[in-house]
């Protein structure tokens, strides 16, 4: 009997720890605004453990099928995390029922499976035909309140998540007409030069300062949103952010002094976002990486900008300044791209790229066969 009592005390302590851990994890995951270095352990490890094999399988599929599979991971991961936390709570409360020997309305002690069934019914507010005794009534009430809270908070969490996703994708789609799909700094710079020059480009980059800050905050608060894919295979949030930061870096290095003050501010918040998100997504940052803008491509970009409204600074000083700026952020964006399997374009648009809005327009004009 003494050994049985000790066992029940041990199970009660363990069950309390499980319940406390699950509730804390749920609170941090769904309610607490996160710092860069404070993340829920279970949710983070869940995404990390399952993402690697999921990404490997998707890499073996066709580009469209692979992107579809990768896009499923974010929403599915949220559901599975919620299921895992709920199961943990049910098991924890069932352990408390067993340890308290509540009998569940009968003369004899209930088995753990009976406690588990009763705990699941209480958590999901399902009507059960038995009633616990003694402290079991309190456990039942607390568990029912926990189940209600989990459901209510989860329902409230999803609209905020999808609102953040919608705002992110709206800006990504708007970049299509200016920077192409996939977006590139070269496309944005050339088209801005043809329109009005540095002033117009600087005003446009200023609009992205707020977007970059909002993207950083939403992706730190809702890390799962980073796994949500864009509607088009050739678009994604990281490519859009990188194209904007690339454009800011080029403007800072090559524009006349005082012409691109807004670009400097957007560059600062964009680099900040890339550095913080690389840490948040545990992206391995390498000291050396592939050069996204070799000298030949930089020469080609400058050649395309000749005769446009963007008067470029001459000499090696501008090129050196651009290399310095690129070194401060490119390792982060490359690391995030590899970690989240997000395609990342270079600086120059491909010759055969057709923007999504042009492609959609061409499909509408295609004649219908009788």
N, C-alpha and C positions, 0 to 999 in steps of 0.2 A: 504493500500500500504506500509506504514511504517513497519507494522508487517511482510508482505511478504519479504521486503528487509532485515529485521533482520533475518528472517528464512534462506534466501539464504546465508547471511554472515556466520551464524552459521554452515550451511551445508558445505560451502566452507572450513571453518576452520577444521571441523571434517574430511572432505574428504582429506584435505592435511595431517592431522595427520595419517590417515589410510594409505595413499600412502607412507609417510615417514617411518611408522612402517614396512610395508611390504617390502620395498626396503632395509631397515636396516637389517631386519630379513633374507632376502635372501642373503645379502652381508655377514653376519656373518655365515650363515649356509653353503654356498657354496664357499666362497672365503677366509675368514679371518682365518689364523692359530689360533687355540684356546688355551687359557690358561686353566688350570684345573678348575679354578673358574669363567670362563667366557664362557657361553654357550647361544645359542639363546633360548629365552624363549618359543616361540611358538613351535618350533621343539621339544624341550625337553619335554614340557608338552604334546604334541601330542603323542610322543612315550610312555610316562608314563601313560597317561589316557587310551589309547587303548591296551597297552601291558598287563595290569592286566587281563581284561576279555578274551583277546586272549589266554593268557597262561593258564587260568583256563579251557577254552574249550578244548585246546590241551591236557591237563592232563587227560581228560576223554576218549581220544582216545587210540588206540593201540600205542605201542612205535614207530613203523615206521610211522604210519599216524600222530601221534602227533608231531614227529620230522619234518615231511614234512610241517605240518601247521605252526610250529614255524619258519621253514626256509623261508616260504613265507613272513613273517612279515617284515623282513628287506627291501627287494626290494619294496614290496608294500607300506611300510611306506614312503620310499623316494618319490615314485610317488604321494602319497596322500599329502605329505607336499608341493610338487611342485604345485599340484592342488590348495591346500588351499591358498598358497601365491599368485598364479595367480588370483584366484577368488577375494581375498582381493584387489588386485590392480585394477581389472576391476570395482569392486564396488566403490572404491575410485575415480577413474577417471570419472565414470558415475555421481557421486555426484558433481564433479567439473563442468561437462557439465551442469547439472541441475542448479547449483548455478549461473553459468555464463549466463544462459538463452540464449544458443547459437542458438536455433530454428532449428538447423540441416537442414538448407536450406529451411525451410517453413516459412510462414507468422506468424504462431502461435507457441507459446512455446511448446516444445516437452514434453511428459510425461516422468516420470522417467524410465518406461519400455523401451521406445524408446531410451533414453540416455544409458540405460544398454546394449541394443542390439548394438548400435553404438560403445560403449566403448569396447565390446567384439570383434567386428569386427576390430577395430583399434589395439587392443592388439595382436591379432593373424594375423594381416596384411591381413585380408580378405577384398576384394573389396566391398565397400558399395555404394549405389546409391545416398546418400545424402551427403551434405557438410556443416560443421558447419560455423557459422559466428563469426566474431570478435576474441576474445581470444580463442574461441573454436578451431580454427585452430592450435594455439600453443599447446593447451592441446592434440589435436590429434597427433601432431608430437612427443611430449614428450612421450605419451603413446605408440606409435608405436616403439619408440626407447627403451622403457622399455621392451616391449614384445620381441623385437629382442635380447636385452641383456640377458633376462632371458633364452631364448631358447639357445643362443650361450654358455652361461656359464654352463647351465645344461648339454649340449652335451660334453663340455670339462671336466666336473666334473666326469662323469661316467667312462671314461677310467682310470682315476687316482684311483678311488674307486676300480674298478675290478682288476687293477694291484696290489694294496695293498692286496686285498683278495687272488689273485693268489700266491703272494710271501708268505703270511701267510700259506696257505694250503700246499704249497710245503714243507715247513719245518715240518709241522704237519705230513705229509705222510712219510717223511724220518725217523721220530721217530718210526714208526711202527716196523721196523725190529730190533731196538735196545731196545725199552722199551715196546713193545706190544701194543695191542689195546683193551681196553683203556690203554694209557701209564701210567706206574707206576715207581716210583723211584726204587722199589725193582727189577723190571725187568731190568732196565738200569744198576743198580749197579752189579747185578749178572752176566750179560752178559759181562760187561766191565771187571770184575774181571777174567772171564774165558778167555778173549782175551789177555790182556797185563797188567792189574793192574792200579794203581793210575795215572801213567803218561799218559796212553792212555785215561782214563776217563777225566782227567783234560784238555787234548788237545781238546777233544770232547766238553766239557762244555764251553770252550773258544769260540767255534763257535756260541754258543747260546747267547753270550753276545750281539752281534750285532742284532740278531733276536729279543731279548727281548726289546732292545732300539727302534728298528724299529716298533715293535708291539705297544709299548706304544705311539709313536708319531702318527702312522696312526690311532689308535683307539681314540685318543684324537682329531685329526683333522677330522676324519670321524666316529663319534660315531655310525652311522647306521651299520657300518661293524661288530660291535660286535654282532649284531642280525643275521648276516649271518651264516648259519650252514655249517659244513663240509660235504663232500660227503658221508662219512660213519657215521652211527648212533653212533658207538662206538668211534668216534674221535671228538675232538673240541679243539679250540685254548687255552681255559683256562686249560683244562686237560693237554695239552702239556706243557704250561708254568709252571703249578704247579709241574708236574713230574720233570722238569729240576731244579726248585728252591728246591724241596725236595732233589734231588740228591746232589745239591750244599751244602745244610745244613748238610746232612749226611757226605759228604766228609770233610767239614770244622771241624766237631766235631770228626770224627773217624780216619781221615788220619794222618799219621806222619807229624810233623811240617815241613812246607816248600814244601810239595808235591803237594798242590792243590791251588796255588796262583791264577790261572785263575778262579777256582770255587768261590773264594771269590768275585771277580769282577762281575761275572755273577750273583751271589746271590744278590749283592747290587742292580744291575739294575733290576733284576727280582722282588725283594721286592718293589722297587720304582714303577715299573709298576703296580703291584697289588694294592698298596695303592692309586695311582692316578686314576686308572680305577674304583676302588670301589667308589671313590668320584664322578667321571664323570658320572657313571651310577646310581648314587643315591642309591647304594646298602646299606641297613641297616646293619651296622656292630655291632655285638653283643659282649658283653664282654666275655660271656661264650658260648661255642659251643661243639659239639660232638668231642671226641678225635679221630683223624684220625690215630694215631699210638699208641695204648695201649701198655703197657709193654710186654704183651704176643706176640704181633705182632713184636715188636722190637727185642725180643729174637729170634723169628722165622727168622727174616731178618738176624740177626748176625749169626745164625746157618747156613743159606743158603750160607753165604759169607765165612764161614770157609773152608779153603782149596783152595780158589780162589786166584787170584793175589792181592786181597785187604787185606793187613794186617791191622787189626783193633786195635785201641788203647783200652786198658783195663781200667776198673774202672768206678766209678760213675761220674767222671769228664766229660767224653765224653757224657754220657747220659744227664747230666745236661746241657751241652753246646748245645746239640741238642734240648732239650726242650726250651731253651732260644731263639734259632734261630727260631724255629717253631712258638713260641708265637708272633714273630715280623711280621709274614705275613699270617698265616693260617686263622685268622679271616677275612682278606680281601678276600682271595680266596673263602672261604665258603660263604661270603656275595654275591660276584659276581655270584657264581654258583646258589644260590637261586634266585637272582634277574633276571638273564637271562635264567633260566631253563636249565643250562648246566650241564650234568652229570659229576660228579667228582669222580674219583676212589680213593681208599685208597693207602697205601704204597706198599702193596703186591699184585702181580697179582693173579687172580683166577686160580685154577688148570685146569679149562676147557676152558681157553681163547685160541683162535686160532687167530694168527695175520692175518690181512687182506690179506697180500701177500700170506700166506699159503692157506687161504680159496679160494682165486682166483685161485691159482695153482691147488687146488684139484678139483675145478669146471671144469677146462680145461681138466683134465685127466679123468673125468667121462665118461665112455663109452656111446655111443649113441645107443639106442635100435633100431632094424630094424623096 
